[in-house]
Amino acid sequence: MSNISKLEFAALDISGKNYLSWILNAEIHIDAMGIGDTIKEENKESPQNPAKAMIFLRHHLHGGLKIDSQLKLCGEKITGDDLLEKTYSTFHASNVVLQQQYREKGFKRYSDLISCLLVAEQNNELLMKNNEIHPTGANPFPEVNVAMHEEKMKQNKTGFGRGRGRGRGRGHGRGR
């Protein structure tokens, strides 16, 4: 099910690029919710408030960052190889070749694989949008420059339009 509730601020990116702005926004919003003390060490909050803060923070994380915590909740010790293998195993059966290609790239860190997959996904979305705009096999758009060039050539052959080269033609230049 898709996340239908609106985020108060941008989710923490899987690459961590927006971490500083994310942590500042998270602290401000948690303080505004009246549960700011729950994220401080040795707090004396009721068990419900830390749970509210955790739900709020998880809501503002990129989906790829949540896999690790779900596996930890099962009581397993998770390594980077486990995360990589889990990700490879989620490829659809029709993408076995693609799965093998990503394995052969030899990713050592889970974050590197996810970053690569995200870029591939963005490129794929761009290609799909371009294909929707101009599907394969459709007539190409006319080349504006070619049409203008052909029009100029017709004008030159019929004597209309500007002449070639610089100046004003033979015998009409400066001093004559």
N, C-alpha and C positions, 0 to 999 in steps of 0.2 A: 504494500500500500504506500502511495506517495505521501510525502510530508505536506499536509494541506495547511498547516498553521504557518503564519508569516513570521519570519525571523526579525528580531528587533535590530540586529546588526549582522554583518557578513559572518558566515561560519568560518571556523579556523580551517585554512587551506591545508591540504595534505602535505604540501611542501614546507609549510610553516612560514611562508613569506609574509603573511599578515599577522604574525603572532603578537607583536607589540601593540598594534591597534586593537586586536581581538581581546587581549588580556585587560587592557584599559576599559574597553566597552563592557566586558564581562563584570569587572569589579563595580563599575558605575551602576549597571543594571541590577546586580545582586544587592548593592546598598539601597537602591531605590525600592526594591522589593521588601526591605526591612530584614534581610537575612545575611547581611554583610559579615557579621561575626562568625558565621559558620565556616568560612573559608580560612579562618585564622587558626593557628595552632593553639591547643589547650583552651578551646572555647567551652562555654557552659550552656550551649544551646540544646534544646530538646531534639530527639532523634528525627523528628519530622522536618526541621529546618535544613539540616544537611542533605536530606533526601531531596527536598525542593531545589536546593542549589545544584545538586548533581544532575537532576533532571533538566534543569535550565542549561547547564554547561554542555551536557550530552546533546541537547537539542541544537546547539550552536557549534557542533563539530562536523567536519566532513565525514561522510559515510565510511570511507576507507580507514579512518582513524578508530572507528568503533569495533572493527573485527577483533583486534587484539584484546580489548576488554571483555568481549563476549567469550573468547576462548579461555581467558583467565578465570572467568566466573565458573567455568566447568571444572576448575581445579587442576588444569594441565600446566606444565611448565612449557612455555612457548619460546621457540628460537626463531631467528630470522629465516632459517630454512623451512621451518614449519609454516610460516606465513607465506613464503613464496610458493610452497607446494600446495597450500590451501587455495591460493589465488589461481594457480595453473589448473587445479582440479575443477574450478568453477567455469572454465571455458565450455561453451556449448559443443556438443558432439560434432557439429558441422564445421567447427573451427579447429580440428585436430592439428592441421598443418600450421596454423597460426600459433597454437599452443607450443608446438615443437620449435618454431622460430624464436619465440620468446625464451624458451628454455636454453636454446643454443647461444643466445646473447650472453648468458652466464651472469645474470644479476646476482650480486652478493648481498645487497640490501633491499628490503621490501619497499622502502620509500622510492628507490630508483625505479623499480618495476612499476609501481603505481604512477609515478610521474610520467613514465614512458607511455603507459596505457591511457592516461588522461590526455596527453598530446595527440595520440593516435585517435582517440574518440573525438576530440575537437576537430581534427583534420577530416575525419569521416563525416561529421555533421556538416562541415563546410562543403565537402564534395556533394553530399546529398542535397543541400540547399541549391548549389549551382546546377545540379542535374534537374531539380524541380523547375528552376527558372528556364533552363534550356535543355530539354531531354536529349539523350543520345539519339542520333538519326534525324533530328529535326533540321530544317533548312537553316543554314547559318545566317546571322544578321548581315545585311549588306555593309560592305566596307565604305565608310563615308569618304575616306581619303582617296580611295581608288575612283569612286564616282566623281569626285571633284577634279581629280587629275585627268580623267577621260573627258570631262566637260571642257577643261582648259585646252586640251589637245585639239578638240573639235573647233574651238574658237580660233586657235592659231592657224589651223589649216584653211579656214574660211576667210581669214583676214581680219576677224574681229578680235577684240581684246588687246592686250599689251604685246609688244614685240619681245624679242629675246635680248638678253644681255643688258648692258648698262648704257646710259646716254639716251639721246633722243633720235637715234637713227642716223643715216648717212647725210652728211652735209648740214645737219641741223644743230650741231653742237655749239659750244661757246666759241665766240670769235669768228664765226662764219656768217 
